[in-house]
Amino acid sequence: MTDVTDVTDTNFEAEVIGAELPVLVEFTADWCPPCRQMAPVLKALALEEGDRLKVVQLDVDSNPETTNAYKVLSMPTFMVFRDGEPVKSMVGARAKRRLLEELADAL
């Protein structure tokens, strides 16, 4: 996996809950400037850590079921899922170095 995958309410369980690797989910929206700012960071992360971490994004506007299930209120929200369970949650844009530091214990 070398790119950020889009997930939806329909395939969230298969792509995230059932994934073998830990999964970083970005809850995002087209109207969110910090979300757009994170796009190159997530792409780089997917390229560099693709063997240890799956990176996906979910559009909150078109996927309200999953967004509400995890009580996501702010964008961007990042959640790390391991073995089908959310193990970490972070809110707001951040530099790649900081994101990697925060992900270290979840990987």
Buried (B, 14 or more C-beta within 10 A) or exposed (E): BEEBBBBEBEBBEEBBEEBEBBBBBBBBBEEBEBBBEBBEBBBBBBEEBBEEBBBBBBBBEEBEEBBEEBEBEEBBBBBBBBEEEBEBBBBEBBEBEEBBEBBEEBE
